[in-house]
């Protein structure tokens, strides 16, 4: 597996988290939000409240 080519789709059912890219962009997610992490992303995933999520990873 090569994470440089992986796409990740996430849907948050419960909880809250912050995703901060190495470029400084900070995005907060909560229940009901969905988002995609593009290939090559580097950064930090910080859980603020326990998360329950669905996710799909696609390797190309």
C-alpha positions as CSV (number, residue, x, y, z in Angstrom):
1,X,0.0,0.0,0.0
2,X,1.2,3.5,-0.8
3,X,-0.5,6.3,1.2
4,X,0.7,8.8,-1.4
5,X,-2.0,7.5,-3.8
6,X,-4.8,6.9,-1.2
7,X,-8.0,8.8,-1.1
8,X,-10.0,8.6,2.1
9,X,-13.7,9.5,2.5
10,X,-15.0,10.0,6.0
11,X,-18.5,10.4,7.4
12,X,-18.7,11.4,11.1
13,X,-21.7,9.9,13.0
14,X,-20.7,11.1,16.5
15,X,-18.1,13.2,18.2
16,X,-15.8,16.0,17.1
17,X,-12.3,16.1,15.6
18,X,-9.8,18.6,14.1
19,X,-7.7,17.9,11.1
20,X,-4.7,20.2,10.7
21,X,-2.5,20.0,7.6
22,X,1.2,20.6,7.7
23,X,0.4,23.7,5.7
24,X,-1.5,25.1,8.8
25,X,-5.0,24.7,7.4
26,X,-7.3,23.6,10.3
27,X,-10.7,22.0,9.7
28,X,-13.1,21.0,12.5
29,X,-15.6,18.1,11.9
30,X,-18.6,17.1,13.9
31,X,-21.5,14.6,13.6
32,X,-23.2,14.8,10.2
33,X,-20.0,16.1,8.4
34,X,-18.3,14.2,5.6
35,X,-15.1,15.0,3.9
36,X,-12.3,13.6,1.7
37,X,-8.6,13.5,2.5
38,X,-6.6,13.7,-0.8
39,X,-3.6,11.6,-1.6
40,X,-0.3,12.8,-0.1
41,X,-2.0,14.7,2.8
42,X,0.3,15.1,5.8
43,X,-0.9,16.5,9.1
44,X,-2.5,15.7,12.4
45,X,-5.9,14.3,13.3
46,X,-6.9,15.3,16.9
47,X,-10.0,13.8,18.5
48,X,-11.9,16.4,20.7
49,X,-14.8,14.1,21.5
50,X,-14.9,10.3,20.9
51,X,-15.5,9.7,17.2
52,X,-17.7,7.2,15.5
53,X,-17.2,7.3,11.8
54,X,-17.5,5.4,8.5
55,X,-14.6,5.6,6.2
56,X,-13.5,4.3,2.8
57,X,-9.9,4.2,1.5
58,X,-9.3,3.9,-2.2
59,X,-5.8,3.1,-3.4
60,X,-5.0,4.1,-7.0
